[in-house]
Amino acid sequence: MKKTTIALIAHNQRKTELLNWAKVHREELVKHELIGTSNTSKLLNDMLELDVKPFGHGPSGGDILLAAKILQHEVHKVIFFIDAETPHGHEHDIQTLIRTAVINNIPIALNRASADLIIMEGAEEV
């Protein structure tokens, strides 16, 4: 059975929240291919010993790289803990990523509640 690829990303102000979420769902996450922006992947790998492959830094084009991976059918789910309260210089890239996921029917979670739903979807089938 082909593994699902899940992208894990978090803005700086939400990295601890993603780390706590990933800790709760570690048992399910290890069943999948995991990718993440450079800082998020390093955090998850160091703290939880997950094998999250880095693909770039968010503000330096990482969001666009992820959108390209979606277009190439390399990503099946996106968990992106966004900080909606702080303006980001790469806001257009974030919107492009979200739009790309929506248009390509890729589940994208932008907070913990939706991330819980996405990670559990299909977990019973494994």
N, C-alpha and C positions, 0 to 999 in steps of 0.2 A: 504494500500500500504506500502510495506517495505521501510524503509528509507535507503538511500545510506550512507555508512560510508566513510567519507573523512578524511585522515590524513593530518595534517598541521604541517610542520616542517620548521625551518629556522636556518641556521648557525648564529652565534652571529652577524656577520657583516651585515646580511640581515634581522634581526628581525624587525627593523623599517619599512623596505620595505614590509614585510609580514603583519605587523600591519596595515599599510596604505591600502594595498590591501584588507585585511579582512574588514576594515571599509567601503570601497566602496561596497563590496559584502555581507555585514552583513545580509541583508534581505534574500538573497538566502541561506547563510550558516546556518541560524537558522532552516531551513527546513530539515537539515541532522543530522545524528549522527557525531560528531566531536571527533577526537582523536589527540593527539599531544605529542611530547616529553615534558618532565617535565617543562623546562624553557619556551618553546614556549607556551604551554598550559596555564601556569600561566600568562604570559604576555597578551594573548588574553582574558582570563577570567577576569583579573583585569581591563584591559583598555576598553574592548568592551562588558563586561558582557555576553560573550558567554559561553556555557557549553562544553568546550573542555576537554575530559577526558585524564589525563596524563597516559603514559605507560612506561616511562623510559627516562633516559638521553642519548642523542645521542652518545657522545664519550664513554659512559660506557655500550655500547651494545644496545642502543635504536634503532639504525638502523637495527640491526639484529632482535630485537623483532618485529619491523614493518614488516620486510621480512617474519617472521614466521606468522604474522597475515594475510599477503597476501596469503601465502601458505594454510592457514586454511579458506580462502574465507571470512575473516572478514573485509576486506578493499576493497572498490570499486574504489577509486580515491586517488591519492597522490599529494599534493601540497608541494614541497620541494624547498624553495628558497635557492639555494646553493651559497656559496662563492667560485667561481672557481679561484679566484686570490690568495687565501691563502692556503698553504699546510695544510692538516689535518692529525693528527696521526692515525685517524681511517678511512683512505681513502679506505682500503679494505672493511670495513663494508659498506661504502657509495656505492661502486661499486656493492657489493652483493645486496643491496637494489634495486638499479637501474636495475640490471640484473634480479632480481626476478620479479619486476614489468613488465619488458619487456616480459619475458618468459611467464608470466601468463596473458598477455594482459590487464594489469591494466594501465589506463591512468596515466601518471606521468608528472607533470609540474615542470620544474627546473628553471623557471623564470616567470616574471609577464605576459608576452605575452601569454605563453602557459597556465598559470593558468587562465587567462581570458577565453580562449577557453574551458577549462575543466569545469569551474564552470557554464558557460552558456549552455553547452551541456546538453540537457534535461530540462533546466529551463522552456522552453516554454510548456513542457508536464505536468508540475505540476499544 
